[in-house]
Amino acid sequence: MKPSRDAIAERAEALGPWFHNLYLDGVWTAPNHFLGDFPGIMWRRFRHALPDDLAGRSVLDIGCNSGFYCAEMKRRGAGRVVGIDSEPFYLAQARFAAEVLGHDSEFHEMSVYDVGALGERFDIVLFMGVAYHLRHPLLALDLLWEHVADDVLVFQSMQRGATDVLEPPDDMDFFDTDAFDAPGWPKLHFIEKRYAGDPTNWWAPNSACTQAMLRSAGFRPFSQPEKEVFICRRAARADGAEPVYPARVPDETASAREKKGRAA
Ligand SMILES: C[S@@+](CC[C@H](N)C(=O)[O-])C[C@H]1O[C@@H](n2cnc3c(N)ncnc32)[C@H](O)[C@@H]1O
């Protein structure tokens, strides 16, 4: 039996605060979001760029939060939808929302750095609003390419700085230093302290940098339906673009360590 509106409101309140403003059978979860009706407002700006019919396609939503995009993928008929997030608090919201909205997305507590443990690839990987919260955004992209991305990557990042985009030269003279000051040069601004009160806002790339990092990690942007959203196809990655962590431990080293642990 479906819970009543009052029961939904009560449970939503207990699970709050919410970052996603979801509409759960008459109850909005974050009606006073500082970005407005978020992420609906963002979704409406790029949803036309994804196929209306996702029948049978598998989707991995990394940093799924309370599952707004998982629900939208299911609404378009996606088959297997998996949401991962490092925050159990958000996953509890996601599971509750899926129950109310009646979809069967799976949710797992997992960091993007551990996606190798999923042991499967997905037709569509969503990596929205997460990269700039990571100390190691390129490592995360390298791991997605290595382990989970099969075809399409939908990427979004907070961006700051110039919107010009410079076509990168194949090589440059050591004494050519001016190019680095061109507005369209890829720049990843490091935030040592806080930005918008959030100590996990580590990076703010400009648009050129987002695109260059994606290409370098083996994701070719083919559509930019919104200034911060890039839809990419998995492609060849740059020489040397390999995840350096987690290290692949040779079997004999792992078993030697295990034996040592047992002896201690
Ligand atoms: C700004 S929210 C974006 C949520 C959603 N993807 C969207 O675009 O609306 C960032 C989300 O990433 C999650 N997150 C942060 N670091 C993570 C990590 N290392 N692995 C997985 N999720 C992470 C946070 O818990 C949060 O839910």
The ligand as a MOL file (V3000), in Angstrom:
LIG
                    3D

  0  0  0     0  0            999 V3000
M  V30 BEGIN CTAB
M  V30 COUNTS 27 29 0 0 0
M  V30 BEGIN ATOM
M  V30 1 C 26.9850 18.1670 -5.5860 0
M  V30 2 S 26.3630 16.5740 -5.2360 0 CHG=1
M  V30 3 C 25.8400 16.0710 -6.8740 0
M  V30 4 C 24.7010 15.1080 -6.8290 0
M  V30 5 C 24.1640 14.6690 -8.2000 0
M  V30 6 N 25.1320 13.8730 -8.9250 0
M  V30 7 C 23.7290 15.8540 -8.9960 0
M  V30 8 O 24.3740 16.1780 -10.0030 0
M  V30 9 O 22.7370 16.4690 -8.6220 0 CHG=-1
M  V30 10 C 27.8160 15.5860 -5.0050 0
M  V30 11 C 27.5240 14.1560 -4.5990 0
M  V30 12 O 28.7230 13.3980 -4.7340 0
M  V30 13 C 28.8750 12.5800 -3.5960 0
M  V30 14 N 30.3050 12.2790 -3.4620 0
M  V30 15 C 31.2930 13.0840 -2.9890 0
M  V30 16 N 32.4690 12.4510 -3.0240 0
M  V30 17 C 32.2220 11.2130 -3.5340 0
M  V30 18 C 33.0410 10.0860 -3.8130 0
M  V30 19 N 34.3470 10.0850 -3.5530 0
M  V30 20 N 32.4730 8.9830 -4.3360 0
M  V30 21 C 31.1280 8.9550 -4.5920 0
M  V30 22 N 30.3040 9.9990 -4.3300 0
M  V30 23 C 30.8420 11.1100 -3.8220 0
M  V30 24 C 28.2840 13.4060 -2.4650 0
M  V30 25 O 27.9500 12.6070 -1.3450 0
M  V30 26 C 27.0830 14.0160 -3.1590 0
M  V30 27 O 25.9610 13.1860 -3.0890 0
M  V30 END ATOM
M  V30 BEGIN BOND
M  V30 1 1 1 2
M  V30 2 1 2 3
M  V30 3 1 2 10
M  V30 4 1 3 4
M  V30 5 1 4 5
M  V30 6 1 5 6
M  V30 7 1 5 7
M  V30 8 2 7 8
M  V30 9 1 7 9
M  V30 10 1 10 11
M  V30 11 1 11 12
M  V30 12 1 11 26
M  V30 13 1 12 13
M  V30 14 1 13 14
M  V30 15 1 13 24
M  V30 16 1 14 15
M  V30 17 1 14 23
M  V30 18 2 15 16
M  V30 19 1 16 17
M  V30 20 1 17 18
M  V30 21 2 17 23
M  V30 22 1 18 19
M  V30 23 2 18 20
M  V30 24 1 20 21
M  V30 25 2 21 22
M  V30 26 1 22 23
M  V30 27 1 24 25
M  V30 28 1 24 26
M  V30 29 1 26 27
M  V30 END BOND
M  V30 END CTAB
M  END
